[in-house]
Amino acid sequence: MAAVIGIRAAGGVAWRPTPDGVRVCVVHRPRYGDWTLPKGKLEPGEHALAAAVREVAEESDVRGVPQVRLPSVRYRSEGQAKLVDYWSMLAVASGGFQPDTEVDDMRWLAVDDAIRLVSYPHDAEVLAAFAALPPVTATVALVRHAHAGKRATWSGPDVGRPLDAEGRAQASALADLVALIRPSRLVSASPRRCVQTLDPAAALLDLPIEICGDLDEPQPGQQSDEQILATAARLLELANAGGQVAVCSQGKVLPGALEQLTGRTDEDFTTPKGGGWLLAFTADRLLAVDRL
């Protein structure tokens, strides 16, 4: 029987490039007298990825862009099973660290130095997994449009079918997740429901939404494989531009496009409405896929 998780937490390996190589952030907690990775408990209803970004900012004052999911850690704490999820995070800003009773020191160290300093073997293992990654050159938040009622109950052209109340709530929640990667572009398939799924993110980030037909489902009479290849090619093209981008597409092309990009047919890439994926690319290939 799988262990029941009593405590959920999340954190990250925040990193930044320097002329002398990559440096990662570790923090000192006076209560425990330890050196560790910044992390903390999820708030009720909070997404683990959002908690990871928030906790890294709270403990180290580093604003990080999540990139790749790292190994999760399980151990006992306060008499309960605890699960901590980690992501690598590119440090993009820092307000200036101020010591307090929770964290009284932080250091930027070379990975090998950080591995030697941290107090727990599981932190060293997470750092080693980070060190084994190739450089991440692009991050894509890829989502399926939110709920839009039933096609049979919509009397107009399907391309004009809007989000329903459930879908609007999903889109609002997605905006907060999309904002975590700090995208510089928002790109949507052409149906109205896809554009509306990114509308809250566009308002939050003050970005326009670009329309791209390559992200659409196959049109009547069009071969599905042809459109899946077009979607995969467009995602790779967006990634090759570098940086961060958020994309909204449709359910009939997403699984196949992800199979094309990963080369894996043994994984279920079915994406529920309002769901999505965090994709990390290195150079011209997909490095990691993490379900949001």
N, C-alpha and C positions, 0 to 999 in steps of 0.2 A: 504493500500500500504506500502511495506517495505521501511524503510528509506534508502536514498542514502548515502553511506559511502563516505565522502569527504577525510578523512585522515585515512590511515592505519598505524598502529604501532604494535610493538611486543616487548616483554620483558620476564623476567623470575624470578622465585623464585630460586635463587642460594643457595644451601645448602651444608653443610659439617658436617660430624660426629665429635664429640669431646667426651672426657671422661665424660663430663657433659651433653651429649645429643646433639641433632641436633641444629645447628645454621644456621640462614638464613641472607642473605645480604640485607640491606636497604641503600639508599643513600640520601644525602641532596643536594638540588639544591638552590644555593644562589639567583638565579633570582626570584624564587617563594617563598623562605623561607620555603620549605616543606620537609618532609621526605616521601620517596616513594620507590617503587620497580624500579630497573633499567629497562629502556625501551626507545624506540625511533622509529622514522618514518622509514618505508621501503624505500629503494632506488628504483628507477624505474626498474621494472622487477625482483625485488628481492623476493625470497620465504620468507614467514613469519617466518618459522623456522630458516632460515639462518640469517634473520634480528634480531631475538630474541637473538641468540647466539652472534652475532656481537655487539649488543647494550649492553648486559650484560658485555662483555669484555671491550667495550669502556668506559662505565660509572663507572665500579667498578674494572677493571683490573682483573676480574675473568674469567678463561676459564672454561666453563661449558659444560657438556654432557647432552643434552635434554633427558628427560625420559617420562613424562606424560603431556598431554595437560591439562591445568587448565582452569577455567571459563574465557571466554572473557569478556571484559568490554566495554561498550558503553557510551559515554557522548559527550557533546558539547565542542568544542575547536576552538578558532579563528573563531567563527561563523559558524562552520561546524560540521557535525556528525563525530565522531571519533570512530574507533574500534581498541582495543588493544588486541592482542592474547598473552597468557602467557603459558609457559611450566615450569615444575619443572626441575632443572638442578643440577646435581651433580658437585660440584666444584672440578676440578682435578688439577688446577694450578692457580697461581697468580704471576704476575710480581712485585707486590708491588704498592699499590695505591698511586697516585700522585694527590693532589687536583688541580682543575683548575676552570675556570669561570663557567663551566656547572655543575660540581659536586665537592663540596669542602670538603665533608666528607662522610665516609661510615662506617657502623658498622655491626659486626656479632653478632646477638642476638638470644636468645631463641624465639621460635615462639610467645609465649604469650607476651613477651616484645615487639617484632616487631609489633604485632597487636595493642598494646597500643600506640606505637610511631608514626606509619604512619599517615599522615595528612588526608587521604581520606577513607571513608567507603568502597569504592570498592577495595582498596588495602587490607584492613582488610579481606574482603570476599575472595579474592584470597589466602591470607595467611591461612585462616581457611580451605579452600578446600585442600591446600597442607597438613596441619596438619592432616587431616582426612585420608590421604593415608597410606596404609601399606608400609613397606620398599620395594623398588624396588631392585630386585636381578639380573635382566638381562634386556637388551634392544636389540631388534632385528629390523634392517631395512630390511623389506621384500619387494622385488620388483619383478615385472613381467618383463621378457625380453623385450628389446626395439624392435622397428619395424624392421621386416626382410623380407619385400616384401610379395609376395603371394606364398603359397605352390604350387599352380598349375603352377607357372612359373619357379619353381626350378626343374631341371632335375635329380639332384642327390638324395641320401638318405636324408630324411627330417632332420635327426639329424645333418647333415652337413650344413644346410641352414644358411647363414651368415646374419649379420645386413646389412641393406642398408644405404644410406646416412642419411636418417631421423633417423634411429636407432642409428647410430654412434653419431649424435648430442644429442640424448636423453641420451645415455650412458655417454657422457661427462658431461651433466648437472646433472645426477644422482650421479656421482662421488663426486661432491661438497656436495650434501645432505648426502650421505653415510658417508663422512668424518666427518660430524658434530657429529656423535655418537662415533667417535674414536674406530672403531671396531678392535679387535685383531685377528679376523678370517673373511675370505670371503669364502662362501660356495655356490656352483652353481649346478643346475641341469646339466645333461650331454650334452644336445644339444649345438652345437657350438654358437648359438645366445645367449644362457644364459651366457656362459662363456665370450663371447665378451661384454656383457652388464656390467660385473664387471671388464673388463680389465682396463678401465681408473681409477677406484678406486684402483685397485691393483697397478698400476703405481704410483698413487698419494700417497698411503699409504705404498708402498714398502712391500706388503703382497702377499703371494701365494694364488691361488684360489684352494680350495678343491672341488672335484667333488663328488656329492652324487646322486645316482640313485633314492633314495626315493623322491626326489623333482621333478622327471620327470612326464610328462603326462602319462596316461595309455597307455600301448602298445597294439597293435591289439590283440583282444581276451581277454584282461585283464579287470576285473570288475573295473569300475571307482571308486566305493566306497572303494574298497581295496586299490587303490593308494592314494585316498584322506586321508584315515586313516594313511597310511604310511607317507605321507607328514606332517600331523598334529603331529604324534608321533616324527618325526625327528626334527621338530621345537621345540617341548617341550624338547626333549633331549638336543638340542643346548642351550636352555634357562637355563636348569637345571645346565649346566656347569658354569653359571654365567658370568658376564661381558657384553661385547658388541660384536655383530656379525652381519654381513650383509649377506643376503641370496637372491639368484635369483632363481625363480621357473617359472612355466608356468600357463597360464590362465585357463586351464581346471581343475586344482587342487586347486588353491588359494582360490576361494570362499568357497568351501566345507571344506577346512582345517581350514579356519577362523571361519566358523560356528561350527566346532567341538571344536575348542579351546575356543570360546566365549559362546557356548551353545545358541546362538541367531540365529533364522531363519527369523527374521523380519527385518533384515538390509541387504542392498545391498552391498555385498563384491566384486562385479564385479570390476576387476582391469584392467585399460587400459594398452596397451603396453607402457613400459617406466614409468608406475606409480607404486605406492607402498604404504606401510603402516609402521608406527612406532609402534612397539609392546613393551609394558612394562610388565614384569612378576614379580610376587612376589612368592617366594618359588616355588611351582610346578604348578602354575596356571597363566593364562593370566589375567592381571589386567586392561589394557587399550589398545585400538586400535585407532590410529589416522591416517587418510589418508594423505599421503605426497603430 
